[in-house]
């Protein structure tokens, strides 16, 4: 793995990364799949105030305009929230709730739970609402197939205890829940999907011959694991990762995306 802690001038990026992007840009059909929070947008206390850096949004719009190039956001956010904070054209593919919700080229794609799943969601709501109400600055975000317990604003002690209680109480009430740990958030879902499955679905849907994926959180590791030879994975920030390259944060992700757009716009990709 290479750390790209370098000045803004793309010519000063490590040669190995430039070579990887140059090769990627030549592929016939490119899928650029991106996490949102912590990757395109800096972390904020209020998730609904998060916005992609202007440089990142500019790069995405450039990539969307290039033939044989598709851009997808793959997020843990609910789809309605992702649509609001990303503010991208309909040509951008959106995946919410770790792959449970999709907005592809048809506006009719949506998550459909069965009766038993709806009943499990109701039980999950009751249990987690009690946990959230027991701690200051701990709140619950509804998701189509579950909930996210947010503890970003809570004290370290309250955050730790809230997570422990939430895990214990939900396990006592419901079997076979999917539980994901993120940055100051614990997510519970009655349906199991991963970002890796989402990337594989997008690869098939777009008939991509290569994939670029960038992410920052533990849940993004499933997507990095789904990448193969000829793909490029970019980790934003610290922590163990399967990605083959790393940058310090969203500013550098935006720089990498603009470099990819430069290369792709150069009409070097296979026809």
C-alpha positions, 0 to 999 in steps of 0.5 A, a space after each residue: 500500500 502506498 501513502 499519497 501524502 503529497 502536495 496538490 500538484 498531481 505530477 508529484 504523486 507517487 509514480 506507482 499510483 500515477 501508473 495505476 490510474 493511467 492504466 485504469 483510465 485506458 479501460 473500455 468501460 470504467 466504474 468509479 464507485 465512491 463512499 460519501 462521508 469521510 471520502 468525498 465529504 469531511 466528517 461533520 457533527 450533523 450528518 445532513 449538513 455534510 457536503 462533498 468538497 467542491 473539488 470532489 464534486 467537480 471531478 465527479 461531474 467531469 467523470 459523469 460527462 465522459 463516454 463509457 464512464 459511470 459514477 456511483 455513490 455507495 453509502 451506508 446512508 439511507 437513499 433519501 439522505 444520500 440524494 439530498 447531501 450528494 446533489 448529483 445529476 440523475 446519471 449518477 448511480 446511488 446505492 444506499 443502506 450498504 446496498 439495500 437501496 438502489 437508484 440506478 437508471 430506473 427511478 423505480 428501484 427500491 427496497 421491499 421488505 416482507 411482513 416478517 421483516 417489517 415486524 422485526 424492524 418494529 421490534 428493533 425500533 422499540 429496543 434501540 429507542 430505549 437505548 438512545 433515550 437513556 444517554 445524552 447526545 445519542 440518537 437514532 437514524 431510521 434506515 429502510 431495513 433497520 436503524 443507525 445508533 449515532 454517538 458522535 456527540 456523546 462522551 466516550 464513556 456514554 458512547 461505549 456503554 450505549 454500544 454495549 447495551 444496544 448489542 446486548 438488548 437487540 441480541 436478546 430480542 432478535 436473531 440473525 441481525 446484521 450489525 455494523 460498526 462505523 465511526 461513532 455509529 452502530 448500525 442494525 439491519 434485519 437484512 444483510 447486504 454489504 458494500 462488496 455485494 453492491 460493487 459487484 452488482 454495479 460492476 455487472 449492471 454497468 458492464 464495467 471492465 475495471 473499477 475504481 473504489 474509494 472509501 474510508 470506513 470499516 464497512 468499505 473494506 468489503 468493497 475493497 475485498 471485492 476488487 480484482 486485478 486491474 481495479 484500483 482501491 483508495 483508502 481515505 484516512 487511517 486504519 487497516 485496509 485492503 486498498 492498495 493506495 491511501 490518502 490522508 482525507 477527502 482533499 486528496 481523494 478529490 485530487 486523485 479523482 481530478 487526476 483520473 478525470 484528466 487521464 480519462 478525458 485524454 481519450 486514451 481509453 480503449 474503444 
